[in-house]
Amino acid sequence: MVEITSATPQYSVRPATEADVPQIDTIVNYEIKTSVSNFNYGPRSAEEGLTWFRSTVAGGYPILVATTVVDDQEVVAGYSSLGGFRHKDGYRFTAEYSLYIHHEHRRRGLGRILLKDLLVEAKARDFHAIIGSISEGNEGSLNLAAEFGFRVVGTMRENGRKFDRWIDNTFVELLL
Ligand SMILES: CC(C)(COP(=O)(O)OP(=O)(O)OC[C@H]1O[C@@H](n2cnc3c(N)ncnc32)[C@H](O)[C@@H]1OP(=O)(O)O)[C@@H](O)C(=O)NCCC(=O)NCCS
């Protein structure tokens, strides 16, 4: 594993541990409840969060967190991770990224730092193609992906349904 060195004056990035999972779940569950950036309908349980963490790590995929200190407590302000993109053998060098910043910590450069370090990790682990799936209306994610050279592959129309409406999904890809 490469050493994680990115840091801002207020935040630092490191590999996630199981102890971070409850705070990661809180970030994910806020998005599940309020947005279409995550297509789940109901909250992720603590047990599901741990299962996700353990299977991601066991699968050879990285999970990074950006943390800061509030009242002497370390707080997880965002995370990035990779996961499998389809399951047949030939897809093993392709991974899909996830990137979530706590809503109170956005537009401070954390998404940029976590994606940058995730791509360093991806290269170190010999992944070849990184895929992003961005639901409609998420201009921030599209802008950020474009900044890193992701190419828009195409938009799948109405392949998601949430909050009683159909949602388009744009796929982006970066070859490492
Ligand atoms: C998308 C997301 C990860 C961006 O994280 P962030 O830490 O707020 O982004 P950054 O501060 O690093 O911004 C980097 C660049 O991304 C773009 N960007 C980020 N948020 C944006 C927004 N709301 N509107 C337009 N562009 C945005 C800008 O180009 C920005 O650069 P700038 O601040 O110099 O203009 C964050 O909004 C988030 O977690 N959203 C909910 C979950 C989600 O959509 N995840 C992605 C699924 S693919």
The ligand as an ORCA input file, in Angstrom:
! r2SCAN-3c Opt
* xyz 0 1
  C     -19.671     15.541     -5.084
  C     -18.881     15.687     -3.794
  C     -18.095     14.408     -3.534
  C     -17.897     16.857     -3.940
  O     -17.101     16.921     -2.773
  P     -16.547     18.332     -2.207
  O     -15.563     18.053     -1.144
  O     -17.691     19.196     -1.844
  O     -15.830     18.906     -3.505
  P     -14.505     19.789     -3.575
  O     -14.579     20.901     -2.575
  O     -13.309     18.909     -3.519
  O     -14.675     20.401     -5.028
  C     -13.797     20.088     -6.097
  C     -14.423     20.567     -7.381
  O     -15.586     19.788     -7.686
  C     -16.580     20.635     -8.293
  N     -17.744     20.748     -7.402
  C     -17.870     20.228     -6.143
  N     -19.115     20.487     -5.662
  C     -19.768     21.171     -6.626
  C     -21.091     21.692     -6.727
  N     -21.975     21.579     -5.733
  N     -21.441     22.320     -7.887
  C     -20.570     22.442     -8.900
  N     -19.286     21.967     -8.867
  C     -18.901     21.349     -7.732
  C     -15.935     21.995     -8.484
  O     -15.298     21.978     -9.734
  C     -14.922     21.989     -7.351
  O     -13.853     22.870     -7.556
  P     -13.927     24.387     -6.983
  O     -14.407     24.308     -5.569
  O     -12.518     24.843     -7.125
  O     -14.917     25.085     -7.864
  C     -19.829     16.017     -2.595
  O     -20.683     17.080     -2.964
  C     -20.678     14.847     -2.146
  O     -20.245     14.047     -1.321
  N     -21.919     14.764     -2.663
  C     -22.875     13.733     -2.241
  C     -22.451     12.342     -2.613
  C     -22.107     12.215     -4.063
  O     -22.749     12.801     -4.924
  N     -21.075     11.408     -4.337
  C     -20.594     11.176     -5.663
  C     -21.263     10.011     -6.295
  S     -20.491      9.709     -7.890
*
